[in-house]
Amino acid sequence: MSPRVLTLAAAGFLVVVLAAVAALLPVPYVALSPGPSTNTLGAVGDTALIRIEGRETFPTKGHLDLTTVSVLGGPRQRMDIVTALSGWLDDEVAIVPEEQIYPEDETAEEVERQSTAEMTESQENATTAALRELGIPVTTRVIVDSLADDSPARGKLEPGDVVREIDGQAAMGGARLRDLITAHEPGEPVAIRVRRDGRLVDVTVETAAAEDGRAIVGILTRDDADYPFTVEISLRDVGGPSAGLMFALGIVDKLTPGALTGGRFVAGTGTIDDAGEVGAIGGIPQKMVGAREAGATVFLVPEGNCAEAVRTAPDGLQLVKVDTLGNAVSALDAVRADRPDDLPACVG
């Protein structure tokens, strides 16, 4: 074999090796793909996903599926460039920068803990919203959980404080508290009454501006609700707040006669607060695909996600716009009665 042929062969072999090594190099992206769809009216193993004790419940049928997104990649096991390229070519997969899911200033463990906490909060908000939708009294305490490092409330409020009033008006849940504070302009003072160590404490905090311009006081709160009966939600290995709407609808369905869906296969997504307001979420294209593959024909879409949903919805999936729990219940009434003209449709 001539020196020239040997040189070309060696060079070719080196190119192949380098290409193979490059293909295995990790890249700072994650892949979002359709995740499992779970019926909130059904069971996880032998355990009902929603269990209610101490109150009459009613038989249900059909599906009210919560939807999820599967995440591949991240700080613990970054994906390689070949996987990223194949994801870019797949219409059902979204390749996004890693920091969108795992912020640079947070560890993977911190992200997972936050996701778990958000799921717990979504279940509590869903229960409170569902009971209030049905006119069942719920007593809620708003507790200061933590203060931001630059919070204007530092030195005035403390973790564990129970917020009683904002500007003389009762703080009956986190959603009400936020409404009362954001009614101010940034820089305006807000009067806050809390219970601390068995006594009432009054403080005045000058509001600051959030990134979106809203007035804030720089505190994180959690709701401690007192329900007249027991509601337990059992769902593992799913995090984040986006199942809140479907949890709430599942609770409403179990506590009211008749099937809310009329036996239809309905799926959906959306955060929910204790007042029943539905918020936008991420991963709507992947969630719709997962729902359709599971058999859903109707999908409840938060109003803030409608434009993206219309652009990316799979065939055979009817999109229904929702912005509150009450509107979602009304929409399902129309689904059950087969009144498509009464359904609030998403528009692009």
PEURPE-V713915 format. One record per backbone hydrogen bond with DSSP energy under -1.0 kcal/mol. NH is the residue of the N-H (numbers start at 1). CO is the residue of the C=O. If there is no record, write none. Layout:
BEGIN
<<NH/CO> <NH/CO>>
END
This chain:
BEGIN
<<6/2> <7/3> <8/4> <9/5> <10/6> <11/7> <12/8> <13/9> <14/10> <15/11> <16/12> <17/13> <18/14> <19/15> <20/16> <21/17> <22/18> <23/19> <25/22> <27/79> <29/27> <30/96> <31/72> <32/94> <33/70> <35/68> <38/66> <40/64> <42/39> <44/47> <47/44> <49/42> <51/232> <53/230> <58/254> <63/264> <65/266> <66/38> <70/33> <72/31> <81/25> <82/23> <84/80> <85/81> <86/82> <87/83> <88/84> <89/85> <90/87> <93/90> <94/32> <96/30> <98/28> <100/97> <101/98> <102/98> <106/103> <111/107> <112/108> <113/109> <114/110> <115/111> <116/112> <117/113> <118/114> <119/115> <120/116> <121/117> <122/118> <123/119> <124/120> <125/121> <126/122> <127/123> <128/124> <129/125> <130/126> <131/127> <132/128> <133/129> <134/130> <135/132> <136/131> <139/226> <141/224> <143/222> <144/161> <145/220> <146/220> <148/218> <151/148> <154/151> <156/153> <157/153> <160/144> <161/158> <162/195> <163/142> <164/193> <165/193> <166/169> <167/191> <169/166> <171/164> <172/170> <173/171> <177/173> <178/174> <179/175> <180/176> <181/177> <182/178> <184/181> <188/185> <190/205> <192/203> <193/165> <194/201> <195/162> <196/199> <199/196> <201/194> <203/192> <205/190> <207/188> <208/216> <210/214> <213/210> <216/208> <220/146> <222/143> <224/141> <226/139> <230/53> <232/51> <234/49> <240/115> <244/241> <245/270> <247/243> <248/244> <249/245> <250/246> <251/247> <252/248> <253/249> <254/250> <255/251> <264/261> <266/63> <267/298> <268/65> <269/300> <270/242> <271/279> <273/277> <276/273> <278/323> <279/271> <287/283> <288/284> <289/285> <290/286> <291/287> <292/288> <293/289> <294/290> <296/291> <297/265> <298/265> <299/318> <300/267> <301/320> <303/322> <305/302> <306/303> <309/305> <310/306> <311/307> <312/308> <313/309> <317/314> <318/297> <320/299> <321/344> <322/301> <325/276> <328/324> <329/325> <330/326> <331/327> <332/328> <333/329> <334/330> <335/331> <336/332> <337/333> <338/335> <339/334> <342/339> <343/340>>
END
